[in-house]
Amino acid sequence: MERKRITQLMPWLLPLRKMQRKLFFYTKMFFDSKHYSKAAESSCLPYLLFESKCEMYNKNTGCEMKYQENKVYNLKLAAEKLDGLVIRSGECFSFWQVLRYADKERPYKDALAEIDGKLVAEYGGGLCMMSNLLFWLFLHSPMKVTERKGHGKKDFPEPPSDAVLGVDATVAEGWIDLKAENTTDYTFQIKIDFDDEHIIGRIYSDRDTGLSYKILNKDLNYFERNGKIFEQCSIVRQTTDRGNIGVTEELLYKNLCEINYELPLGTEIKRGE
């Protein structure tokens, strides 16, 4: 049986624990000698590297749609800080450094989030859709992702998007961040837009990098262990150098995630692994 944390035994300690974690979290970044990107520009850099679109409203959660509306509100509030963000050579992107004070004037709303393995309505819930999108954009650029953690469990099917299964990035302020470093001599820029149904992310550069990328999930399979269903796959990136017409392939990571919803009829599930 998994041992419970002290904040699970005494929930009244949780606000203090969150304050402590955030203090250590940002203090560590203050002293780590990295230069974090914070400046945004209204005008776009000239070269579009990649564009992605994802449906914002997920009708398959089994929960009230008001939480989806709240999630969209939270995404748009976060986008006010992220849209136009410039990441110059030698700078580091941190999801939480950019969004640290996004709710200073207007608070986030309660939306769905996974806390202690349970799906609950949480202040600022739904921001993982933004971190997922940003991670997907970074994978289509020469930027180096230095910190990323995948979701350990999925409670409902993902909304339609062009991202492959296994590409995600969870975030939790004080605990889990998404970071990427610009180790090149290019400048990159993030743009976030919305239409009635979608969140749209784009990443630009100040000039053509001469590279293009394709992300694949290889060996995607499902298996049962101790009465639980898991999804696993290998995330691979193919990089094409258009100048030398060469293609390289690298394994980025192996993804493992518990599936807590019914898979489509006919999905093969290996037993006893």
C-alpha positions as CSV (number, residue, x, y, z in Angstrom):
1,M,0.0,0.0,0.0
2,E,1.4,3.4,-1.0
3,R,2.4,5.5,2.0
4,K,0.4,8.7,2.3
5,R,2.1,12.1,2.4
6,I,1.6,14.3,5.4
7,T,-0.5,16.8,3.4
8,Q,-2.9,13.9,2.6
9,L,-3.2,13.0,6.3
10,M,-3.5,16.7,7.3
11,P,-5.0,18.6,4.3
12,W,-4.9,21.9,6.2
13,L,-1.1,21.9,5.8
14,L,-1.4,21.9,2.0
15,P,-1.5,25.8,1.5
16,L,1.6,26.1,3.6
17,R,3.3,23.3,1.7
18,K,2.4,25.0,-1.7
19,M,3.9,28.3,-0.5
20,Q,7.1,26.5,0.7
21,R,7.5,24.7,-2.6
22,K,7.0,27.8,-4.7
23,L,9.5,29.7,-2.6
24,F,12.2,27.0,-3.1
25,F,11.1,26.6,-6.7
26,Y,11.7,30.2,-7.8
27,T,14.7,30.8,-5.4
28,K,16.5,27.9,-7.1
29,M,15.9,29.4,-10.6
30,F,17.0,32.8,-9.3
31,F,20.4,31.4,-8.3
32,D,20.9,28.9,-11.2
33,S,22.7,31.5,-13.4
34,K,20.4,30.9,-16.3
35,H,18.9,33.8,-18.3
36,Y,15.1,33.2,-18.5
37,S,13.1,34.7,-21.4
38,K,10.4,37.1,-20.3
39,A,10.2,39.7,-23.1
40,A,7.4,39.6,-25.6
41,E,7.1,41.5,-28.9
42,S,3.9,42.3,-30.8
43,S,5.4,41.9,-34.3
44,C,6.2,38.4,-35.6
45,L,9.6,37.1,-36.5
46,P,9.8,36.4,-40.3
47,Y,10.1,32.6,-40.5
48,L,7.4,30.3,-39.4
49,L,8.9,27.0,-38.3
50,F,5.8,25.1,-37.2
51,E,2.1,25.6,-36.5
52,S,-0.3,23.4,-34.5
53,K,-4.0,23.4,-33.7
54,C,-5.9,21.6,-31.0
55,E,-9.6,21.5,-30.0
56,M,-10.0,23.3,-26.7
57,Y,-13.3,21.7,-25.6
58,N,-13.2,18.1,-24.6
59,K,-16.7,16.6,-24.5
60,N,-15.4,13.2,-23.3
61,T,-14.5,14.0,-19.7
62,G,-17.7,12.8,-18.1
63,C,-17.8,16.1,-16.1
64,E,-19.8,19.3,-16.4
65,M,-18.9,21.4,-19.4
66,K,-18.4,24.4,-17.2
67,Y,-15.0,23.1,-16.3
68,Q,-14.1,23.1,-20.0
69,E,-15.3,26.7,-20.2
70,N,-13.2,27.5,-17.2
71,K,-10.2,25.8,-18.8
72,V,-10.5,27.9,-21.9
73,Y,-10.7,31.0,-19.7
74,N,-7.5,29.9,-18.0
75,L,-5.7,29.2,-21.3
76,K,-6.6,32.6,-22.7
77,L,-5.3,34.2,-19.5
78,A,-2.0,32.4,-19.7
79,A,-1.8,33.2,-23.4
80,E,-1.6,36.9,-22.6
81,K,1.8,36.3,-21.1
82,L,3.0,33.8,-23.6
83,D,1.9,35.3,-26.9
84,G,4.8,37.0,-28.7
85,L,7.4,35.7,-26.1
86,V,10.9,35.9,-27.6
87,I,13.6,33.4,-26.7
88,R,17.0,34.7,-27.7
89,S,20.3,32.9,-28.1
90,G,21.5,31.7,-24.7
91,E,18.1,32.1,-23.0
92,C,16.0,29.5,-21.2
93,F,12.3,29.2,-21.4
94,S,10.5,28.2,-18.2
95,F,6.7,27.8,-18.3
96,W,6.3,29.0,-14.7
97,Q,8.7,31.9,-15.0
98,V,6.6,33.3,-17.8
99,L,3.2,32.6,-16.0
100,R,4.2,33.3,-12.5
101,Y,2.0,36.4,-12.2
102,A,-0.5,35.7,-15.0
103,D,-3.3,35.6,-12.4
104,K,-2.2,38.7,-10.5
105,E,-5.0,41.0,-11.8
106,R,-7.6,38.4,-12.8
107,P,-7.7,35.1,-11.0
108,Y,-7.8,31.7,-12.8
109,K,-11.0,29.6,-12.5
110,D,-11.4,26.1,-11.2
111,A,-11.0,23.5,-14.0
112,L,-10.1,19.8,-14.2
113,A,-6.7,18.7,-13.0
114,E,-5.2,15.5,-11.7
115,I,-4.2,15.8,-8.0
116,D,-2.8,12.8,-6.1
117,G,-4.0,10.5,-8.9
118,K,-7.6,11.8,-8.8
119,L,-9.4,14.1,-11.2
120,V,-10.6,17.1,-9.4
121,A,-11.6,20.8,-10.0
122,E,-8.5,22.8,-9.2
123,Y,-7.6,26.5,-9.3
124,G,-5.9,27.1,-12.7
125,G,-6.7,23.7,-13.9
126,G,-6.3,22.9,-17.6
127,L,-3.0,24.7,-18.1
128,C,-1.5,21.4,-19.1
129,M,-3.1,21.8,-22.5
130,M,-0.9,24.9,-23.0
131,S,2.3,23.1,-21.8
132,N,1.4,20.2,-24.1
133,L,1.2,22.6,-27.0
134,L,4.4,24.4,-26.2
135,F,6.3,21.1,-25.9
136,W,5.0,20.0,-29.3
137,L,6.2,23.3,-30.8
138,F,9.6,23.0,-29.2
139,L,10.0,19.5,-30.7
140,H,9.7,21.1,-34.1
141,S,12.5,23.6,-33.5
142,P,16.3,23.4,-32.7
143,M,15.6,24.3,-29.1
144,K,16.7,21.8,-26.5
145,V,14.0,20.6,-24.1
146,T,15.8,20.3,-20.7
147,E,12.8,19.6,-18.4
148,R,9.6,17.7,-19.2
149,K,7.4,15.3,-17.3
150,G,4.6,13.3,-18.9
151,H,1.2,12.6,-17.4
152,G,1.3,9.4,-15.4
153,K,-2.4,8.8,-16.0
154,K,-5.1,9.8,-18.6
155,D,-8.7,9.9,-17.3
156,F,-10.3,10.7,-20.6
157,P,-9.4,10.6,-24.3
158,E,-7.4,13.5,-25.6
159,P,-9.2,16.1,-27.9
160,P,-8.3,15.9,-31.6
161,S,-5.0,17.5,-32.6
162,D,-2.0,16.9,-34.9
163,A,0.2,15.8,-31.9
164,V,1.0,12.1,-31.7
165,L,0.1,10.0,-28.7
166,G,2.8,10.1,-26.0
167,V,3.7,13.8,-26.6
168,D,2.6,15.7,-23.6
169,A,4.0,17.8,-20.7
170,T,2.4,18.1,-17.3
171,V,3.0,21.2,-15.1
172,A,2.5,22.0,-11.4
173,E,3.7,25.2,-10.0
174,G,6.4,24.5,-7.4
175,W,6.8,20.9,-8.5
176,I,6.9,20.4,-12.2
177,D,8.1,22.8,-15.0
178,L,8.5,22.7,-18.7
179,K,11.9,24.1,-19.7
180,A,13.7,24.6,-23.0
181,E,17.1,26.2,-23.8
182,N,18.0,28.1,-26.9
183,T,21.6,26.8,-27.5
184,T,21.6,28.1,-31.1
185,D,22.5,31.5,-32.5
186,Y,18.9,31.9,-33.7
187,T,16.1,33.8,-32.0
188,F,12.7,32.1,-31.6
189,Q,9.2,33.4,-30.8
190,I,6.0,31.8,-29.5
191,K,2.6,33.0,-30.8
192,I,-0.7,31.8,-29.3
193,D,-4.0,32.4,-31.0
194,F,-7.6,31.2,-30.6
195,D,-10.6,30.6,-32.8
196,D,-14.0,29.6,-31.6
197,E,-13.0,25.9,-31.1
198,H,-9.2,25.7,-31.2
199,I,-6.1,26.9,-29.5
200,I,-3.4,27.6,-32.2
201,G,0.3,27.6,-31.5
202,R,3.1,28.8,-33.8
203,I,6.9,29.0,-33.4
204,Y,8.9,31.5,-35.4
205,S,12.6,32.2,-36.0
206,D,14.5,35.2,-37.1
207,R,15.8,33.3,-40.1
208,D,15.6,29.9,-41.9
209,T,17.2,27.2,-39.8
210,G,17.5,24.8,-42.8
211,L,16.0,22.1,-40.7
212,S,12.6,20.4,-40.6
213,Y,11.3,17.8,-38.1
214,K,8.9,14.9,-37.9
215,I,7.8,13.3,-34.6
216,L,6.8,9.7,-34.5
217,N,5.5,7.4,-31.8
218,K,6.9,3.9,-32.5
219,D,6.0,0.6,-30.9
220,L,2.7,2.0,-29.6
221,N,1.0,-0.7,-27.6
222,Y,-1.3,-1.3,-24.6
223,F,-0.9,-3.8,-21.8
224,E,-2.6,-4.8,-18.6
225,R,-0.7,-5.0,-15.3
226,N,-2.3,-5.6,-11.9
227,G,-5.7,-4.9,-13.2
228,K,-4.6,-1.5,-14.8
229,I,-4.3,-0.7,-18.5
230,F,-1.2,1.1,-19.7
231,E,-0.1,2.8,-22.9
232,Q,3.5,2.8,-23.9
233,C,5.5,4.0,-26.9
234,S,8.8,5.4,-28.0
235,I,8.9,9.0,-29.2
236,V,11.3,9.5,-32.0
237,R,12.3,12.6,-33.9
238,Q,13.5,12.6,-37.5
239,T,15.5,15.7,-38.5
240,T,15.9,16.7,-42.1
241,D,18.8,18.9,-43.1
242,R,17.5,20.5,-46.2
243,G,21.0,21.8,-47.2
244,N,22.7,18.5,-47.0
245,I,19.6,16.5,-47.8
246,G,20.4,14.3,-44.8
247,V,18.0,12.7,-42.3
248,T,18.9,11.7,-38.7
249,E,16.7,9.9,-36.2
250,E,16.9,10.1,-32.5
251,L,15.0,8.5,-29.6
252,L,13.7,11.3,-27.4
253,Y,12.2,9.3,-24.6
254,K,9.9,6.3,-23.9
255,N,6.5,7.2,-22.6
256,L,4.4,5.1,-20.2
257,C,0.9,6.2,-19.1
258,E,-2.0,4.6,-17.2
259,I,-5.3,4.7,-19.2
260,N,-8.3,5.2,-17.0
261,Y,-11.0,5.2,-19.7
262,E,-12.4,2.6,-22.1
263,L,-10.3,2.2,-25.2
264,P,-11.9,1.9,-28.7
265,L,-13.4,-1.4,-29.5
266,G,-10.9,-3.7,-31.1
267,T,-7.8,-2.2,-29.4
268,E,-5.3,-4.9,-28.7
269,I,-4.4,-5.2,-25.1
270,K,-1.6,-7.5,-24.1
271,R,-2.3,-9.4,-20.9
272,G,0.0,-10.3,-18.0
273,E,3.1,-8.1,-18.8
